[in-house]
Amino acid sequence: NIPKDKRECLWVGEFEDMTAHSLVCDFYLIYCPFSCGQRGIRKSINAHVKSGCTLENIACKFCSIKDTRRSIILHEPKCEKNMDAIVVCPFAKVGCLQQMARKDCKDHLNKTKDAHLEIMLKHAEKLKAERDLLQSKEKIYKEEELKRNKEKNPKNKTPILCTRGHELEYKPLSTYAASLYTCDRCYTKISTCTWRCNICDYDLCAGCISLSR
């Protein structure tokens, strides 16, 4: 059991002195000075601070940058001035996955120059192959797109003329506009696109265009 004098304040004094006493009393309820939300009697909070509040501002022991304790705990293993930190080879992105202490990195690079050069050459070949493949796919896509455009665009085929000899222009129609056009050959409502002569107010539907070709 904890002795009674260890569990509560035994101070006795004048009422006007109570405020001054509360500033030093080990049993007075306070919050952590680093605003972490921890609340308790002063001696418990003092122990909390002493053990290391995660929001206390401290300095990195390698580079002296300051931040909260929890941030510094994450920072120190990666700190560029922490020579004992485990790092991967600078050529990791191209294939060398060797791990070592940062202080040994320079020695590793000196000993593996030929190996790293070979890795870089293989990586360059891989990038070239990927680039060639993308260019090939892009060429095929452009050829197919050109073919589709030729099929859709009447200007790329034999011109279709209205009854007065004007060349018809291809015109895609919105849902609203479709109800406003009627084919002047078969007299059906045109729903998606028309081949039109604006001079003569003349329209042909896709079906009649196919027959004209």
MOPEBEL-V93541 format. One record per residue. N is the residue number from 1. RES is the residue in one small letter. PSI is psi in radians with two decimals (999 if undefined). Layout:
BEGIN
{{N/RES/PSI} {N/RES/PSI}}
END
This chain:
BEGIN
{{1/n/2.52} {2/i/2.23} {3/p/2.56} {4/k/-0.66} {5/d/-0.12} {6/k/-0.18} {7/r/-0.25} {8/e/2.81} {9/c/2.27} {10/l/0.24} {11/w/2.43} {12/v/2.29} {13/g/-3.02} {14/e/2.60} {15/f/-0.70} {16/e/-0.24} {17/d/-0.06} {18/m/-0.68} {19/t/-0.81} {20/a/-0.67} {21/h/-0.63} {22/s/-0.38} {23/l/-0.26} {24/v/-0.12} {25/c/2.25} {26/d/-0.29} {27/f/0.11} {28/y/2.36} {29/l/2.20} {30/i/2.93} {31/y/2.76} {32/c/2.32} {33/p/-0.21} {34/f/0.23} {35/s/0.65} {36/c/-0.15} {37/g/-0.17} {38/q/2.33} {39/r/2.44} {40/g/-3.06} {41/i/2.72} {42/r/-0.75} {43/k/-0.50} {44/s/-0.71} {45/i/-0.66} {46/n/-0.68} {47/a/-0.67} {48/h/-0.80} {49/v/-0.75} {50/k/-0.62} {51/s/-0.27} {52/g/1.42} {53/c/2.37} {54/t/-0.33} {55/l/0.08} {56/e/2.40} {57/n/2.14} {58/i/2.94} {59/a/2.51} {60/c/2.34} {61/k/-0.10} {62/f/-0.75} {63/c/-0.07} {64/s/0.13} {65/i/2.52} {66/k/2.46} {67/d/-3.10} {68/t/2.70} {69/r/-0.73} {70/r/-0.55} {71/s/-0.70} {72/i/-0.61} {73/i/-0.66} {74/l/-0.55} {75/h/-0.74} {76/e/-0.72} {77/p/-0.37} {78/k/-0.08} {79/c/2.31} {80/e/-0.33} {81/k/0.02} {82/n/1.68} {83/m/-0.22} {84/d/-0.08} {85/a/2.48} {86/i/2.19} {87/v/2.85} {88/v/2.79} {89/c/2.46} {90/p/-0.32} {91/f/0.32} {92/a/-0.61} {93/k/-0.32} {94/v/0.11} {95/g/-0.32} {96/c/1.92} {97/l/0.35} {98/q/2.35} {99/q/2.58} {100/m/2.92} {101/a/2.56} {102/r/-0.61} {103/k/-0.34} {104/d/-0.01} {105/c/-0.77} {106/k/-0.73} {107/d/-0.70} {108/h/-0.76} {109/l/-0.66} {110/n/-0.62} {111/k/-0.30} {112/t/0.51} {113/k/-0.82} {114/d/-0.74} {115/a/-0.72} {116/h/-0.64} {117/l/-0.72} {118/e/-0.73} {119/i/-0.75} {120/m/-0.69} {121/l/-0.75} {122/k/-0.69} {123/h/-0.70} {124/a/-0.71} {125/e/-0.70} {126/k/-0.76} {127/l/-0.69} {128/k/-0.75} {129/a/-0.71} {130/e/-0.69} {131/r/-0.77} {132/d/-0.69} {133/l/-0.74} {134/l/-0.72} {135/q/-0.66} {136/s/-0.77} {137/k/-0.68} {138/e/-0.68} {139/k/-0.78} {140/i/-0.75} {141/y/-0.76} {142/k/-0.67} {143/e/-0.73} {144/e/-0.67} {145/e/-0.72} {146/l/-0.71} {147/k/-0.76} {148/r/-0.71} {149/n/-0.65} {150/k/-0.63} {151/e/-0.56} {152/k/-0.59} {153/n/2.01} {154/p/-0.32} {155/k/-0.35} {156/n/0.04} {157/k/-3.04} {158/t/2.21} {159/p/2.43} {160/i/2.27} {161/l/2.64} {162/c/-3.14} {163/t/-0.31} {164/r/0.17} {165/g/0.17} {166/h/2.50} {167/e/2.33} {168/l/2.53} {169/e/2.39} {170/y/2.38} {171/k/1.91} {172/p/2.60} {173/l/2.49} {174/s/2.94} {175/t/-0.69} {176/y/-0.81} {177/a/-0.45} {178/a/-0.59} {179/s/-0.12} {180/l/-0.13} {181/y/2.45} {182/t/2.39} {183/c/2.26} {184/d/0.05} {185/r/-0.84} {186/c/-0.08} {187/y/0.44} {188/t/2.68} {189/k/2.40} {190/i/2.21} {191/s/-0.61} {192/t/-0.75} {193/c/2.78} {194/t/2.69} {195/w/2.00} {196/r/2.53} {197/c/1.91} {198/n/-0.48} {199/i/-0.77} {200/c/-0.03} {201/d/0.90} {202/y/2.32} {203/d/2.52} {204/l/2.49} {205/c/2.99} {206/a/-0.62} {207/g/-0.78} {208/c/-0.56} {209/i/-0.74} {210/s/-0.73} {211/l/-0.55} {212/s/-0.46} {213/r/999}}
END
